[in-house]
Amino acid sequence: MKIIVSEPSSWIKKIIYSIEPGGNLIDIACGQGRHSVEFVNRYKIFAVDKNKKFLKELESIKNIKTINEDLENSFKWSFKEKV
């Protein structure tokens, strides 16, 4: 399945491409995943969003782990123990 998303933010691209590949990247409030898809070959991506439909489309992409979380209305934060 080919996911069609809008072009990533030029500011984000400039910042991310200046960082060495490898490691993990969290795409908070990822929406349709325009940044997740752009950087999937450089990092392991954690795509976080409350929209299950968008996340479902990203699930099948290698190196993307989707997390369904409403960051504005939840007391849970999946990465709390990682800090």
C-alpha positions in Angstrom: 0.0 0.0 0.0 1.4 3.4 -1.0 0.5 6.1 1.5 0.2 9.6 0.0 0.9 12.4 2.4 1.7 16.0 2.0 5.3 17.2 1.8 7.1 17.4 5.1 7.8 20.7 6.7 11.0 22.3 5.3 12.1 23.4 8.7 11.7 19.8 10.1 13.6 18.4 7.1 16.5 20.9 7.6 16.8 19.9 11.3 16.4 16.2 10.9 18.8 15.9 7.9 21.4 17.6 10.0 21.3 14.8 12.6 23.2 11.6 12.0 20.9 8.7 11.0 20.1 5.9 13.4 18.4 5.8 16.7 14.7 6.6 17.5 12.5 9.5 16.5 9.1 10.3 18.0 6.6 11.9 15.7 4.2 13.5 18.2 0.7 14.2 16.9 1.8 12.6 13.6 -1.5 13.0 11.8 -1.2 11.3 8.4 2.5 10.7 9.0 4.2 13.1 6.6 7.3 13.3 8.8 7.2 9.6 9.8 7.2 8.5 6.2 9.9 10.9 5.2 12.4 9.7 7.8 11.6 6.0 8.0 14.9 5.1 6.3 17.0 7.1 8.7 15.4 6.2 12.1 13.1 3.8 13.9 9.9 5.9 14.2 7.3 6.0 17.0 4.3 7.6 15.4 1.9 8.9 18.1 -1.6 10.2 17.3 -5.2 9.9 18.5 -6.5 9.2 15.0 -6.7 5.4 14.7 -7.5 5.7 10.9 -4.2 7.5 10.2 -2.2 5.1 12.4 -3.7 2.1 10.7 -2.3 3.3 7.4 1.2 3.7 8.9 1.2 0.3 10.7 2.4 -1.7 7.7 5.5 0.4 7.1 8.7 -1.1 8.3 10.5 0.9 11.1 7.3 2.6 12.2 5.6 1.7 15.5 2.2 3.3 15.9 0.9 4.4 19.3 -2.7 5.5 19.7 -2.7 8.2 22.4 -4.7 11.4 22.9 -1.9 13.7 24.2 -4.3 16.5 25.1 -6.8 14.5 27.1 -4.8 11.6 28.6 -2.8 11.3 31.8 -0.9 8.4 30.2 2.4 9.0 28.3 3.9 6.0 26.6 7.4 7.3 27.0 7.3 8.3 30.6 9.5 5.5 31.7 12.0 6.1 29.0 13.2 9.5 30.3 
